[in-house]
Amino acid sequence: MGGLRELAASFVVPGPSGVAIRTRLKHLTAGDEKVLRLVGDLLGTLASRDLKARCSAGLEHDTKQWAQRKRTLSEQSSSRWAGSITKASHDQWALARRGQLAHIQSLQAGIETIAHRLSVPVGEKGSKQAPGGYRSTREWHAKRLRLCVLEDRLQAVRADREAGVVRVVRGGKRLLNTRHHLQEVQLSEEQWRLRWQAGRRFLAADGESGKRFGNETIRVTPGGEFSIKVPAPLAHLANAPHGRYVLAARVSFAHRGEQWADRVAANRAVAYRIHEDVSRGRWYVTASWTIPAVQTVPLEAARTGGLIGVDTNADHLAAWRLDAHGNPTGNPRRFDYDLSGTAAHRDAQVRHALIRLLHWAERHHLAIAVEDLDFTAETTREKHGRRKRFRNLISGMPTGRLRARLVSMAAELGIPVVAVDPAYTSKWGAQHWQKHLTTKDRKTTRHDAAAVAIGRRALGHPIRRRTAPPPHDRSDRAGHRTVQAEPGTPGREGNRPRIPGPRTRSVRAGRGENAVDQNAQHRSGRSAEHGFWGQDSLPLSL
């Protein structure tokens, strides 16, 4: 690839494997809320004990221990509550293990970066391939101490992983640490205590196909009647036969309500989770179920008729429509969102931007091309040093949330989503497309040009533009260059290799090394994006 990293192939993103919808429990009485809190506190205590037992077992856990834990919980609640609790404990332990591995990889990346920069002389500048040395002797000594700290942390985390030890906090580590900073978050101890208790309650039950309305523990009828199975120690709270408590609230799902009603009427499995929003004084129920894998459209079919290239940024989505030949058509579109404020506000902003993008794609019956972004290794302070603004910019980009939302919402509308390798899209888009797409009536931004680059890569076309071959009497005859390389041409995204041979009078001494550099072939020495596109004498390459 001539010094460029190998590019991954584009692919059509598969659809979601599950559905989750939420609605509010309205018109609850004081007695209903009291029962929900008592049941949730009891099951939360049992869930904490079971999670402790699961974490203590570590890597030596087996099916016998699982069965023993479930029998113990069944005596204090019910067999179905026990099944939900043990499954939740296993999922939490597995999630902690994945987080532990990610933490190890982050520590390793930080250690490698610091070790490299310590080995470089102080003040030496870095390059795009490797960072340079630290700016001062004081910073060098501070980073030397930090290297020792990171190495100790890595050794401790590796020891925990080998022993199967994980660190889990029911209710969340962030909420736990908030207890020590109540004045900063403007909370009283009583308010924090209410949130802590609500976060540690357990009111979730998995569904079971073939059972009445798809769930025997938390049941919602097609008419909206909501009831729960009361655990054995709280059996006196039941107000309906078979140890059930029927709430005064009526449940109705506005989003995907018809799909939910069809599943419930057919007695297909539906899982429910109840939680309390203490800050708003509201109760919510979330229904979820799995869906069969959606048959993805072949990549060639998604490319038919062109597609829409989308560039993800910190405050907007830049999109441009391309035809099947990779040519931008019409004007670029921009879909803004504001990521300040609460998590609910940020999520609503992302959804609103995606809705406008998907409606545009649906009107023209086009697929959407996006970058397969992953910034998990780009946000460490060891990689970018003092560039806090840049780190905050990357961390603020909602890549994970946006990707999940886009795939889910596009699957509902039947719009294919094509993921491409993000390498060099912004750089080559600005270099080869920004100037040529700018007119006196249209100002093309770097992000718009990146959207064109993403779309061309998804269509299988090269991003970089090639100059046309010169006349035969001033070249090495035909075949020196092509205007556009065919999609199947090997290495079409890379630099042209320099083929050694005798020089002619058309090539001055010392110019042969620039045969693979598109910018270095201009007389002025300026890059193509600076507005100079004159062709210099061609280097001998054949």
VEXDREN-2710 file (C-alpha; in Angstrom, 1 decimal):
% VEXDREN-2710
k/r/px/py/pz
1/MET/0.0/0.0/0.0
2/GLY/3.0/2.3/-0.3
3/GLY/3.1/3.3/3.4
4/LEU/-0.6/3.4/3.9
5/ARG/-2.3/1.0/6.3
6/GLU/-4.4/-1.8/4.8
7/LEU/-8.1/-0.8/4.4
8/ALA/-10.9/-3.0/5.6
9/ALA/-13.6/-4.0/3.2
10/SER/-17.0/-2.2/3.3
11/PHE/-19.9/-4.2/4.5
12/VAL/-23.7/-3.9/5.1
13/VAL/-24.4/-3.6/8.9
14/PRO/-26.7/-6.3/10.2
15/GLY/-29.9/-5.2/11.9
16/PRO/-30.6/-5.2/15.6
17/SER/-31.3/-8.5/17.5
18/GLY/-33.8/-7.1/20.0
19/VAL/-36.4/-4.5/20.8
20/ALA/-36.9/-2.4/23.9
21/ILE/-39.8/0.0/24.5
22/ARG/-40.7/2.0/27.6
23/THR/-43.8/3.7/29.0
24/ARG/-44.8/5.4/32.2
25/LEU/-46.9/3.8/34.9
26/LYS/-49.5/6.5/35.4
27/HIS/-52.1/6.8/38.2
28/LEU/-50.3/4.7/40.7
29/THR/-51.7/4.9/44.2
30/ALA/-49.6/5.4/47.3
31/GLY/-50.2/1.7/48.2
32/ASP/-49.0/0.6/44.8
33/GLU/-45.7/2.6/45.1
34/LYS/-45.2/1.1/48.6
35/VAL/-45.6/-2.4/47.4
36/LEU/-43.2/-1.8/44.4
37/ARG/-40.6/-0.4/46.8
38/LEU/-40.9/-3.3/49.3
39/VAL/-40.7/-6.0/46.6
40/GLY/-37.8/-4.2/44.9
41/ASP/-35.9/-3.8/48.1
42/LEU/-36.3/-7.4/49.0
43/LEU/-35.3/-8.7/45.6
44/GLY/-32.5/-6.1/45.5
45/THR/-31.0/-7.6/48.7
46/LEU/-31.2/-11.1/47.2
47/ALA/-29.6/-9.9/44.0
48/SER/-26.7/-8.3/45.9
49/ARG/-26.1/-11.6/47.8
50/ASP/-26.2/-13.6/44.7
51/LEU/-23.9/-11.3/42.8
52/LYS/-21.4/-11.5/45.7
53/ALA/-21.6/-15.3/45.5
54/ARG/-21.1/-15.3/41.8
55/CYS/-18.1/-13.0/42.0
56/SER/-16.6/-15.1/44.8
57/ALA/-16.8/-18.2/42.6
58/GLY/-14.8/-16.5/39.9
59/LEU/-13.5/-18.7/37.1
60/GLU/-14.4/-21.9/39.1
61/HIS/-18.1/-21.4/38.8
62/ASP/-20.1/-24.3/37.2
63/THR/-23.6/-25.4/36.7
64/LYS/-23.8/-27.1/40.1
65/GLN/-23.1/-23.8/41.9
66/TRP/-25.6/-22.1/39.7
67/ALA/-28.3/-24.6/40.6
68/GLN/-27.5/-24.3/44.3
69/ARG/-27.7/-20.5/44.1
70/LYS/-31.0/-20.7/42.3
71/ARG/-32.5/-23.1/44.9
72/THR/-31.4/-20.8/47.7
73/LEU/-33.1/-17.8/46.1
74/SER/-36.2/-19.8/45.3
75/GLU/-36.8/-20.5/49.0
76/GLN/-36.8/-16.7/49.7
77/SER/-38.7/-15.5/46.6
78/SER/-39.9/-17.9/43.8
79/SER/-38.3/-20.0/41.1
80/ARG/-38.9/-17.4/38.4
81/TRP/-37.6/-14.5/40.4
82/ALA/-34.6/-16.7/41.2
83/GLY/-34.0/-17.4/37.6
84/SER/-34.1/-13.7/36.7
85/ILE/-31.7/-12.8/39.5
86/THR/-29.1/-15.5/38.7
87/LYS/-29.2/-14.5/35.0
88/ALA/-28.7/-10.9/35.9
89/SER/-25.7/-11.8/38.1
90/HIS/-24.1/-13.7/35.3
91/ASP/-24.6/-10.9/32.8
92/GLN/-23.1/-8.4/35.3
93/TRP/-20.1/-10.5/36.0
94/ALA/-19.5/-11.0/32.2
95/LEU/-19.8/-7.3/31.6
96/ALA/-17.3/-6.6/34.4
97/ARG/-14.9/-9.0/32.8
98/ARG/-15.2/-7.3/29.4
99/GLY/-14.6/-3.9/31.1
100/GLN/-11.6/-5.4/32.9
101/LEU/-10.1/-6.5/29.6
102/ALA/-10.7/-3.0/28.1
103/HIS/-9.0/-1.4/31.1
104/ILE/-5.9/-3.7/30.6
105/GLN/-5.7/-2.7/27.0
106/SER/-6.0/1.0/27.9
107/LEU/-3.2/0.7/30.5
108/GLN/-1.0/-1.1/28.0
109/ALA/-1.5/1.6/25.4
110/GLY/-0.6/4.3/28.0
111/ILE/2.5/2.5/29.1
112/GLU/3.8/2.0/25.6
113/THR/3.2/5.7/24.7
114/ILE/4.9/7.0/27.9
115/ALA/7.8/4.6/27.5
116/HIS/8.4/5.7/23.9
117/ARG/8.3/9.4/24.8
118/LEU/10.6/8.9/27.7
119/SER/13.2/7.2/25.4
120/VAL/13.1/10.3/23.1
121/PRO/15.3/13.3/24.0
122/VAL/13.4/16.1/25.7
123/GLY/12.0/18.7/23.3
124/GLU/12.4/16.5/20.2
125/LYS/9.4/16.9/17.8
126/GLY/7.3/14.0/16.9
127/SER/5.7/12.9/13.6
128/LYS/2.4/11.5/12.5
129/GLN/3.7/8.0/13.1
130/ALA/5.1/8.4/16.5
131/PRO/4.9/11.1/19.2
132/GLY/8.0/13.1/20.2
133/GLY/9.7/13.8/23.5
134/TYR/8.3/15.7/26.4
135/ARG/8.6/19.5/26.4
136/SER/10.5/19.9/29.6
137/THR/12.6/18.0/32.1
138/ARG/9.9/18.6/34.8
139/GLU/7.3/16.9/32.6
140/TRP/9.7/14.1/31.8
141/HIS/10.1/13.3/35.5
142/ALA/6.4/13.6/36.2
143/LYS/5.7/11.1/33.4
144/ARG/8.4/8.8/34.7
145/LEU/6.5/8.6/38.0
146/ARG/3.2/8.1/36.2
147/LEU/4.7/5.2/34.3
148/CYS/5.5/3.5/37.5
149/VAL/1.9/4.1/38.7
150/LEU/0.4/2.6/35.5
151/GLU/2.7/-0.4/35.6
152/ASP/1.6/-1.1/39.2
153/ARG/-2.1/-0.8/38.2
154/LEU/-1.6/-3.1/35.2
155/GLN/0.1/-5.7/37.4
156/ALA/-2.8/-5.6/39.8
157/VAL/-5.5/-5.7/37.2
158/ARG/-3.8/-8.6/35.4
159/ALA/-3.6/-10.5/38.7
160/ASP/-7.3/-9.9/39.3
161/ARG/-8.1/-11.1/35.8
162/GLU/-6.1/-14.3/36.1
163/ALA/-7.8/-15.0/39.4
164/GLY/-11.3/-14.2/38.0
165/VAL/-11.8/-11.3/40.5
166/VAL/-14.0/-8.4/39.3
167/ARG/-15.1/-5.1/40.9
168/VAL/-18.9/-4.5/40.7
169/VAL/-21.1/-2.0/42.4
170/ARG/-24.8/-2.5/42.3
171/GLY/-26.4/0.8/41.7
172/GLY/-23.4/2.2/39.8
173/LYS/-19.9/3.4/40.8
174/ARG/-20.7/6.9/39.7
175/LEU/-23.7/7.2/42.0
176/LEU/-21.6/5.7/44.8
177/ASN/-18.8/8.3/44.4
178/THR/-21.4/11.1/44.3
179/ARG/-22.0/10.5/48.0
180/HIS/-18.6/12.2/48.7
181/HIS/-19.5/15.3/46.5
182/LEU/-23.0/16.1/47.4
183/GLN/-22.4/19.9/47.5
184/GLU/-21.0/19.9/43.9
185/VAL/-24.1/18.0/42.5
186/GLN/-26.5/20.0/44.8
187/LEU/-28.0/17.0/46.5
188/SER/-28.8/16.5/50.1
189/GLU/-27.9/13.2/51.8
190/GLU/-31.6/12.2/51.9
191/GLN/-32.0/12.8/48.2
192/TRP/-28.9/10.8/47.4
193/ARG/-30.1/8.0/49.6
194/LEU/-33.4/7.8/47.7
195/ARG/-31.5/7.6/44.4
196/TRP/-29.2/5.0/45.8
197/GLN/-32.0/2.8/47.1
198/ALA/-33.9/3.1/43.7
199/GLY/-30.7/2.1/41.8
200/ARG/-30.2/-1.0/43.9
201/ARG/-33.8/-2.3/43.6
202/PHE/-34.4/-5.4/41.5
203/LEU/-37.7/-5.5/39.6
204/ALA/-37.0/-7.3/36.4
205/ALA/-38.3/-10.6/35.0
206/ASP/-37.5/-12.6/31.9
207/GLY/-40.3/-13.8/29.6
208/GLU/-41.2/-17.3/28.8
209/SER/-42.9/-18.4/25.6
210/GLY/-46.0/-20.5/26.0
211/LYS/-46.9/-18.9/29.4
212/ARG/-49.9/-16.6/29.8
213/PHE/-49.2/-13.3/28.1
214/GLY/-45.5/-14.2/27.8
215/ASN/-44.5/-13.6/31.4
216/GLU/-45.6/-15.3/34.6
217/THR/-43.7/-13.0/37.0
218/ILE/-44.5/-9.5/35.7
219/ARG/-47.7/-9.7/33.6
220/VAL/-49.3/-7.1/31.3
221/THR/-52.5/-8.1/29.6
222/PRO/-53.5/-6.8/26.1
223/GLY/-56.0/-4.6/27.9
224/GLY/-53.3/-2.9/30.0
225/GLU/-53.8/-4.6/33.3
226/PHE/-50.5/-4.7/35.2
227/SER/-49.6/-7.2/37.9
228/ILE/-46.6/-8.8/39.6
229/LYS/-45.9/-12.0/41.5
230/VAL/-45.3/-11.2/45.1
231/PRO/-42.3/-13.0/46.7
232/ALA/-43.1/-15.5/49.4
233/PRO/-41.9/-13.3/52.4
234/LEU/-44.3/-10.6/51.2
235/ALA/-47.3/-12.8/50.3
236/HIS/-49.5/-10.9/52.6
237/LEU/-49.4/-7.9/50.3
238/ALA/-51.2/-9.8/47.4
239/ASN/-54.6/-8.5/46.4
240/ALA/-55.3/-11.0/43.7
241/PRO/-55.4/-14.9/43.5
242/HIS/-52.2/-16.9/43.2
243/GLY/-50.1/-14.5/45.2
244/ARG/-50.3/-11.6/42.7
245/TYR/-50.6/-7.9/43.2
246/VAL/-52.6/-5.9/40.6
247/LEU/-51.6/-2.2/40.3
248/ALA/-54.1/0.5/39.6
249/ALA/-52.1/1.8/36.6
250/ARG/-53.0/0.9/33.1
251/VAL/-50.2/0.2/30.7
252/SER/-50.1/1.2/27.0
253/PHE/-47.1/1.4/24.8
254/ALA/-47.2/4.2/22.2
255/HIS/-44.1/3.1/20.3
256/ARG/-44.3/-0.4/18.8
257/GLY/-47.5/-1.0/20.7
258/GLU/-49.0/-3.2/17.9
259/GLN/-45.9/-5.4/17.9
260/TRP/-46.1/-5.8/21.7
261/ALA/-49.8/-6.5/21.6
262/ASP/-49.3/-9.2/19.0
263/ARG/-46.6/-10.9/21.1
264/VAL/-48.6/-10.8/24.3
265/ALA/-51.8/-12.1/22.6
266/ALA/-49.8/-15.0/21.1
267/ASN/-48.2/-15.8/24.6
268/ARG/-44.7/-15.1/23.2
269/ALA/-41.9/-14.2/25.6
270/VAL/-41.6/-10.6/26.8
271/ALA/-39.2/-9.4/29.5
272/TYR/-40.2/-6.5/31.7
273/ARG/-38.2/-4.1/34.0
274/ILE/-39.7/-1.6/36.4
275/HIS/-37.7/1.3/37.8
276/GLU/-38.3/4.6/39.6
277/ASP/-37.0/8.0/38.5
278/VAL/-36.6/9.6/41.9
279/SER/-35.7/13.1/40.5
280/ARG/-39.0/13.2/38.5
281/GLY/-41.1/11.2/40.9
282/ARG/-42.2/8.8/38.2
283/TRP/-42.3/5.0/37.6
284/TYR/-41.5/3.4/34.3
285/VAL/-41.8/-0.1/32.8
286/THR/-39.6/-1.3/29.9
287/ALA/-40.7/-4.2/27.7
288/SER/-38.1/-6.1/25.6
289/TRP/-38.0/-9.1/23.4
290/THR/-35.7/-10.7/20.8
291/ILE/-36.4/-10.5/17.1
292/PRO/-35.1/-12.8/14.3
293/ALA/-32.0/-11.7/12.5
294/VAL/-32.9/-9.4/9.6
295/GLN/-31.7/-10.6/6.2
296/THR/-29.2/-7.9/5.1
297/VAL/-29.2/-6.6/1.6
298/PRO/-26.2/-7.6/-0.5
299/LEU/-23.6/-4.9/-0.8
300/GLU/-24.0/-4.7/-4.6
301/ALA/-27.7/-4.2/-4.2
302/ALA/-27.2/-1.4/-1.7
303/ARG/-24.9/0.3/-4.2
304/THR/-27.5/0.3/-6.9
305/GLY/-28.6/3.8/-7.7
306/GLY/-26.0/5.4/-5.5
307/LEU/-26.2/6.2/-1.8
308/ILE/-25.7/8.9/0.8
309/GLY/-22.3/9.4/2.4
310/VAL/-22.5/10.6/6.0
311/ASP/-19.7/12.1/8.1
312/THR/-20.2/12.1/11.9
313/ASN/-19.0/15.2/13.8
314/ALA/-19.2/16.5/17.3
315/ASP/-22.2/18.8/16.6
316/HIS/-23.7/17.7/13.2
317/LEU/-24.0/15.1/10.5
318/ALA/-22.7/16.1/7.1
319/ALA/-24.3/14.2/4.2
320/TRP/-24.1/14.2/0.5
321/ARG/-25.9/12.2/-2.1
322/LEU/-23.8/10.3/-4.7
323/ASP/-24.9/8.5/-7.8
324/ALA/-23.8/4.9/-8.8
325/HIS/-20.6/6.3/-10.4
326/GLY/-19.5/8.1/-7.3
327/ASN/-20.3/11.6/-8.4
328/PRO/-21.9/14.0/-5.9
329/THR/-25.3/15.2/-6.9
330/GLY/-27.3/18.1/-5.6
331/ASN/-26.2/20.1/-2.6
332/PRO/-24.8/18.8/0.7
333/ARG/-27.1/18.5/3.7
334/ARG/-26.3/19.2/7.4
335/PHE/-28.2/17.7/10.3
336/ASP/-27.3/19.6/13.5
337/TYR/-27.7/18.3/17.1
338/ASP/-26.8/19.8/20.5
339/LEU/-25.0/17.4/22.9
340/SER/-25.2/19.7/25.9
341/GLY/-27.5/19.1/28.8
342/THR/-28.9/15.9/30.3
343/ALA/-28.6/12.5/28.8
344/ALA/-32.2/12.4/27.8
345/HIS/-31.8/15.7/25.9
346/ARG/-28.6/14.5/24.1
347/ASP/-30.4/11.2/23.1
348/ALA/-33.4/13.2/21.8
349/GLN/-31.1/15.4/19.8
350/VAL/-29.4/12.4/18.1
351/ARG/-32.7/10.8/17.4
352/HIS/-34.1/13.9/15.8
353/ALA/-31.0/14.3/13.5
354/LEU/-31.2/10.7/12.5
355/ILE/-34.9/10.9/11.7
356/ARG/-34.3/13.8/9.3
357/LEU/-31.5/11.9/7.7
358/LEU/-33.5/8.7/7.3
359/HIS/-36.5/10.4/5.9
360/TRP/-34.3/12.0/3.2
361/ALA/-32.8/8.6/2.4
362/GLU/-36.3/7.0/2.3
363/ARG/-37.6/9.6/-0.1
364/HIS/-34.9/8.8/-2.6
365/HIS/-34.7/5.0/-1.9
366/LEU/-31.0/5.2/-1.1
367/ALA/-28.7/3.4/1.3
368/ILE/-26.6/5.2/3.9
369/ALA/-22.8/5.0/4.2
370/VAL/-21.1/5.7/7.5
371/GLU/-17.6/5.3/9.0
372/ASP/-17.0/2.3/11.2
373/LEU/-15.6/4.5/14.0
374/ASP/-14.1/3.3/17.2
375/PHE/-12.5/6.0/19.4
376/THR/-11.8/3.8/22.5
377/ALA/-8.1/4.0/21.9
378/GLU/-8.1/7.7/20.9
379/THR/-9.3/9.3/24.1
380/THR/-6.4/8.5/26.4
381/ARG/-4.5/11.5/27.7
382/GLU/-1.2/9.6/27.1
383/LYS/-1.9/9.5/23.3
384/HIS/-2.7/13.2/22.9
385/GLY/-0.9/14.7/25.9
386/ARG/-2.1/18.2/26.8
387/ARG/-4.6/18.4/23.9
388/LYS/-7.5/18.4/26.3
389/ARG/-9.8/20.2/23.9
390/PHE/-9.2/17.6/21.2
391/ARG/-9.7/14.7/23.7
392/ASN/-12.9/16.3/24.9
393/LEU/-14.0/16.7/21.2
394/ILE/-13.5/13.0/20.5
395/SER/-15.0/11.9/23.7
396/GLY/-18.1/14.0/23.1
397/MET/-18.8/12.4/19.7
398/PRO/-21.8/10.1/20.2
399/THR/-20.4/7.3/17.9
400/GLY/-21.7/4.3/19.9
401/ARG/-25.1/5.8/20.6
402/LEU/-25.5/7.1/17.1
403/ARG/-24.4/3.9/15.5
404/ALA/-26.9/1.8/17.6
405/ARG/-29.7/4.3/16.9
406/LEU/-29.0/4.5/13.2
407/VAL/-28.9/0.8/12.7
408/SER/-32.1/0.2/14.7
409/MET/-34.1/3.1/13.1
410/ALA/-32.8/2.3/9.6
411/ALA/-33.9/-1.4/9.9
412/GLU/-37.5/-0.3/10.7
413/LEU/-37.6/1.7/7.5
414/GLY/-35.8/-0.9/5.4
415/ILE/-32.8/1.3/4.7
416/PRO/-29.4/-0.5/4.3
417/VAL/-26.5/0.9/6.2
418/VAL/-23.0/0.4/4.8
419/ALA/-20.0/0.7/7.1
420/VAL/-16.6/1.7/5.6
421/ASP/-13.1/2.0/6.9
422/PRO/-12.6/5.5/8.3
423/ALA/-8.9/5.7/7.2
424/TYR/-7.9/8.9/5.3
425/THR/-11.5/9.9/4.5
426/SER/-11.2/13.4/6.0
427/LYS/-7.7/14.0/4.6
428/TRP/-8.3/12.8/1.1
429/GLY/-11.8/14.3/0.9
430/ALA/-10.4/17.8/1.7
431/GLN/-7.4/17.3/-0.6
432/HIS/-9.2/15.9/-3.7
433/TRP/-12.8/17.1/-3.4
434/GLN/-13.3/20.2/-1.3
435/LYS/-12.0/22.7/-3.9
436/HIS/-13.7/21.1/-6.9
437/LEU/-17.1/21.0/-5.2
438/THR/-16.9/24.7/-4.1
439/THR/-18.6/27.3/-6.2
440/LYS/-19.4/30.9/-5.8
441/ASP/-22.9/29.9/-4.6
442/ARG/-21.9/26.9/-2.5
443/LYS/-19.1/26.7/0.1
444/THR/-18.0/23.1/0.6
445/THR/-16.7/22.3/4.1
446/ARG/-14.1/19.7/5.0
447/HIS/-16.9/17.6/6.5
448/ASP/-18.9/17.7/3.3
449/ALA/-15.9/16.6/1.3
450/ALA/-15.4/13.8/3.9
451/ALA/-19.0/12.7/3.3
452/VAL/-18.2/12.4/-0.5
453/ALA/-15.1/10.3/0.4
454/ILE/-17.1/8.0/2.6
455/GLY/-19.7/7.5/-0.1
456/ARG/-17.2/6.8/-2.8
457/ARG/-15.4/4.2/-0.6
458/ALA/-18.8/2.5/0.1
459/LEU/-19.5/2.4/-3.7
460/GLY/-16.2/0.8/-4.3
461/HIS/-14.6/3.8/-6.1
462/PRO/-11.2/5.3/-5.1
463/ILE/-11.3/8.5/-3.2
464/ARG/-8.2/10.2/-4.7
465/ARG/-8.5/11.9/-8.0
466/ARG/-5.9/11.1/-10.7
467/THR/-4.8/13.5/-13.4
468/ALA/-5.4/12.6/-17.0
469/PRO/-2.5/11.1/-19.0
470/PRO/-0.6/13.5/-21.2
471/PRO/-0.4/13.3/-25.0
472/HIS/1.6/10.4/-26.3
473/ASP/4.4/12.6/-27.7
474/ARG/5.2/13.9/-24.2
475/SER/4.9/10.7/-22.2
476/ASP/6.2/7.2/-22.0
477/ARG/3.4/6.2/-24.3
478/ALA/0.0/5.0/-23.1
479/GLY/-0.5/3.5/-19.6
480/HIS/1.2/6.0/-17.4
481/ARG/-1.9/7.0/-15.4
482/THR/-5.6/6.6/-15.6
483/VAL/-8.2/9.2/-14.7
484/GLN/-10.0/6.8/-12.3
485/ALA/-8.8/3.3/-11.3
486/GLU/-11.4/0.5/-11.7
487/PRO/-13.0/-0.8/-8.5
488/GLY/-11.2/-4.1/-8.9
489/THR/-7.8/-2.6/-9.4
490/PRO/-5.4/-3.8/-6.7
491/GLY/-4.0/-1.0/-4.6
492/ARG/-6.2/1.6/-6.2
493/GLU/-6.2/3.6/-2.9
494/GLY/-2.5/3.5/-2.5
495/ASN/0.4/5.4/-4.1
496/ARG/1.8/4.4/-7.4
497/PRO/5.0/2.4/-7.0
498/ARG/8.1/3.9/-8.6
499/ILE/9.4/1.6/-11.3
500/PRO/13.2/2.1/-11.8
501/GLY/14.6/2.7/-15.2
502/PRO/16.8/5.0/-17.2
503/ARG/16.1/8.7/-16.9
504/THR/15.2/10.9/-19.9
505/ARG/15.6/14.6/-20.5
506/SER/11.9/15.1/-19.4
507/VAL/12.8/14.2/-15.8
508/ARG/15.3/16.3/-13.9
509/ALA/17.7/14.7/-11.4
510/GLY/16.3/14.1/-8.0
511/ARG/12.6/14.0/-9.1
512/GLY/12.2/10.3/-9.3
513/GLU/11.4/9.9/-5.6
514/ASN/8.3/12.0/-6.1
515/ALA/6.7/9.5/-8.4
516/VAL/4.3/8.3/-5.7
517/ASP/3.5/11.8/-4.3
518/GLN/0.7/13.6/-6.0
519/ASN/1.4/16.9/-4.3
520/ALA/5.2/17.0/-4.9
521/GLN/4.7/16.9/-8.7
522/HIS/3.5/20.6/-8.8
523/ARG/6.0/23.3/-9.7
524/SER/5.2/25.5/-6.7
525/GLY/5.6/22.7/-4.2
526/ARG/2.2/23.5/-2.8
527/SER/-0.4/20.8/-2.1
528/ALA/-3.4/20.3/-4.3
529/GLU/-5.9/21.7/-1.9
530/HIS/-4.1/25.1/-1.9
531/GLY/-5.5/25.8/-5.4
532/PHE/-2.6/24.8/-7.8
533/TRP/-3.2/22.0/-10.1
534/GLY/-0.6/22.5/-12.9
535/GLN/1.1/19.4/-14.1
536/ASP/4.8/19.3/-13.9
537/SER/7.1/17.3/-16.1
538/LEU/6.2/13.7/-15.6
539/PRO/8.6/11.3/-13.8
540/LEU/9.6/8.2/-15.7
541/SER/7.6/5.3/-14.2
542/LEU/7.6/2.8/-17.0
END
